[in-house]
Structure formats: structure tokens, C-alpha cells
Amino acid sequence: MDVVRQTNIVPDETIFIDDNELNIKKAEEVGIHGIVFKNAKQLKEELEIKYQIQV
């Protein structure tokens, strides 16, 4: 994925949030963690439970 090279991100340390499941799958193919956005409550819960990120 060009964005990984262009931005020098570390895929395993990156979370990509999008409402399009296909975009999430593409991000995950290169090692980026992905969350399909459905609503704010769901996103907050996933960030806190899955990634231990307090929002």
C-alpha cells in the first residue's frame, strides 16, 4: 500500500477507521489494524476494549 511507504507509518502500530468494510480489509492486508465505523458508541467501545485506548 502506497500510504505505508509515503508516510513511514508502522502498520502494526496504526488503526484505520472507516465506514467502508472493503477499505478496512485492504488496510488489514498490509498489517494495519482496522475498525469498521458504525456509530460513535461502537467505535469508543472497540477502541477501549480491543486496543486499550481510553476515549
Secondary structure as UniProt FT lines:
FT   HELIX           2..7
FT   HELIX           11..13
FT   STRAND          15..18
FT   HELIX           21..29
FT   TURN            30..31
FT   STRAND          33..36
FT   HELIX           40..51
//
